[in-house]
C-alpha cells in the first residue's frame, strides 16, 4: 500500500531492462501499518494523523504520485484508492509465490488492484482472485489464507530487515550489500547499477 514502492519497482524494472540485466529479484515483507484493523482506514485521515499537513498538501502529493506513476506507465486512480489496509495476508501469499516463481507477477498484480482499483489487499476473496489471475492455484491460496501458514516466516523476515536498519520503503538492496532508498527515477537506478559494476559503464 506504499505508492512509492510501486513507483520504485517500476523504475527499477525499467532500469534493469534498459541495461539488459536479468535480475534475481526477491521481494521482502514490510508492513507500513501492522496494527491496521480489518477494513482499513480512510487514507486522507490516516496520512494527516501520521504525517500532518493540510488537505491541499495531501491533494498536491497525490497528484505528484499520479504523475510519477504515469511517466512509468503505472496507473494510480486516486478516486478509487480512498482507504489504506492491513497487508499481512498479502505478504504471506507473496512468500508462497516466491517459492512458486510467481512473486513479481503477484506483487505487480496486487499493486494494480490496490492503486488502480482501490481493492482491499487484506480481503481473502480479492487475494485468491488475484493469485489465480497470475497462474497460482486458487485452492492453495485460499487454504493458506485460511490458516497461519507462512505467518512465522513473514514475521521473521520483517524482523530481520528491521534489525538491519530498514525502517522505511522502498529499500532496494543490491547483492546483499548496497542500499538504494526511495522511489528513485530510472536514470538514478541506471547510474547506481553502473557504479556498482552490475551493468557495463557508459562508453566514452
C-alpha positions in Angstrom: 0.0 0.0 0.0 3.1 2.3 -0.3 2.8 4.2 -3.6 6.5 4.9 -3.7 7.1 1.2 -3.7 5.0 0.8 -6.8 6.9 3.7 -8.4 10.3 2.4 -7.2 9.6 -1.1 -8.5 8.5 0.2 -11.9 11.6 2.4 -12.2 14.0 -0.4 -11.1 12.5 -2.8 -13.6 12.8 -0.2 -16.4 16.4 0.5 -15.5 17.2 -3.3 -15.5 15.5 -3.6 -18.9 17.4 -0.7 -20.3 20.7 -2.1 -19.1 19.9 -5.6 -20.3 20.2 -7.1 -16.8 18.3 -10.3 -15.9 17.9 -9.9 -12.1 17.5 -12.5 -9.4 14.8 -10.4 -7.6 13.4 -11.2 -4.2 10.6 -9.0 -2.7 10.7 -8.8 1.1 7.8 -8.1 3.5 7.5 -4.7 5.2 4.2 -3.6 6.8 3.6 0.2 6.9 0.7 -0.3 9.4 1.0 -3.8 11.1 -1.8 -2.8 13.6 -4.3 -1.7 10.9 -7.6 -3.4 11.6 -9.6 -5.3 9.0 -11.5 -3.0 6.7 -8.7 -0.4 6.9 -9.0 3.3 7.4 -9.7 6.4 5.3 -6.4 7.3 3.7 -6.6 11.1 4.0 -7.4 10.9 7.7 -4.7 8.3 8.2 -2.0 10.3 6.5 -3.0 13.6 8.2 -2.7 11.9 11.6 0.6 10.2 10.7 2.4 13.0 8.9 0.3 16.1 9.4 -0.4 18.5 6.5 -3.4 20.2 5.0 -6.0 18.8 2.6 -4.4 20.9 -0.1 -1.0 19.4 0.6 -2.5 15.9 0.5 -4.1 16.6 -2.9 -0.8 18.0 -4.2 1.1 14.9 -3.0 -1.5 12.6 -4.6 -1.2 14.4 -7.9 2.6 14.2 -7.8 2.4 10.4 -7.2 -0.1 10.0 -10.0 2.2 11.9 -12.4 5.3 9.9 -11.4 3.4 6.7 -12.0 2.1 7.8 -15.4 5.6 8.6 -16.5 6.5 4.9 -15.8 3.3 3.5 -17.3 1.7 2.8 -14.0 -1.9 3.9 -13.3 -2.9 5.4 -10.0 -6.6 6.1 -9.6 -6.8 8.4 -6.6 -10.6 8.5 -6.7 -10.7 4.7 -6.0 -7.8 4.5 -3.6 -9.6 6.0 -0.7 -8.6 3.6 2.1 -5.4 2.1 3.5 -5.4 -1.5 4.6 -3.6 -4.2 6.5 -1.2 -6.2 4.2 0.0 -9.1 6.3 -2.0 -11.8 4.4 -0.8 -10.4 1.1 2.7 -10.8 2.3 2.0 -14.4 3.2 0.8 -15.1 -0.3 3.9 -13.3 -1.7 6.1 -15.6 0.4 4.4 -18.6 -1.2 4.5 -17.1 -4.7 8.3 -16.7 -4.4 8.5 -20.5 -3.9 6.3 -20.9 -6.9 8.3 -18.5 -9.1 5.4 -16.0 -9.4 6.3 -13.4 -6.8 7.0 -10.5 -9.1 3.8 -11.2 -11.1 1.7 -11.3 -7.9 3.3 -8.2 -6.5 2.6 -6.2 -9.6 -1.0 -7.5 -9.7 -1.5 -6.5 -6.1 -0.2 -3.0 -6.9 -2.6 -2.7 -9.8 -5.6 -4.0 -7.8 -5.0 -1.5 -4.9 -3.7 1.6 -6.6 -5.7 1.2 -9.8 -9.0 -0.3 -8.5 -8.9 0.6 -4.8 -9.3 -3.1 -3.8 -8.5 -4.4 -0.3 -5.3 -6.4 -0.3 -6.4 -7.9 3.0 -9.6 -9.3 1.6 -9.2 -13.1 1.1 -11.6 -13.2 -1.9 -9.6 -10.5 -3.6 -6.3 -12.2 -2.9 -7.5 -15.5 -4.2 -8.8 -14.0 -7.4 -5.5 -12.1 -8.0 -3.4 -15.2 -7.2 -5.4 -17.2 -9.8 -5.0 -14.4 -12.4 -1.2 -14.7 -12.3 -1.3 -18.5 -12.6 -1.2 -19.6 -8.9 -3.5 -22.3 -7.6 -6.6 -20.6 -6.2 -7.4 -23.5 -3.9 -4.0 -23.5 -2.4 -4.1 -19.7 -2.0 -7.4 -20.0 -0.1 -6.0 -22.8 2.1 -3.0 -20.6 3.0 -5.2 -17.6 3.8 -7.5 -19.7 6.0 -4.5 -20.9 8.1 -1.5 -19.3 9.7 0.8 -20.8 7.1 3.9 -18.7 6.3 3.0 -16.3 9.2 6.1 -17.1 11.1 8.3 -16.9 8.1 7.0 -13.5 7.1 7.4 -12.1 10.6 10.9 -13.5 10.8 11.8 -11.7 7.6 10.3 -8.5 8.8 12.3 -8.7 12.0 15.5 -9.4 10.1 15.3 -6.4 7.8 14.3 -4.1 10.6 17.3 -5.4 12.6 19.5 -4.5 9.6 18.3 -0.9 9.8 15.5 -0.9 7.2 12.9 1.5 8.7 11.2 2.6 5.5 10.4 1.5 2.0 11.1 1.3 -0.8 14.6 0.0 0.1 16.4 -1.9 -2.7 19.4 -4.0 -1.6 21.9 -4.9 -4.4 24.0 -8.0 -4.0 23.1 -8.1 -0.3 25.4 -5.1 0.3 24.4 -1.9 -1.3 21.2 0.0 -0.3 19.2 2.4 -2.6 16.4 4.2 -0.7 13.3 5.8 -2.1 11.3 5.7 -5.4 14.2 6.9 -7.5 14.0 7.8 -11.2 15.1 5.3 -13.8 18.2 7.3 -14.5 19.3 7.1 -10.9 18.9 3.3 -10.8 20.9 3.0 -14.0 23.7 5.2 -12.7 24.0 3.3 -9.4 23.9 -0.1 -11.1 26.7 1.0 -13.4 28.7 2.4 -10.4 28.3 -0.9 -8.6 29.6 -2.8 -11.6 26.2 -4.6 -12.1 26.0 -3.1 -15.6 28.6 -2.1 -18.1 29.7 1.6 -17.8 28.9 4.1 -20.5 31.3 4.2 -23.3 33.3 7.4 -23.9 
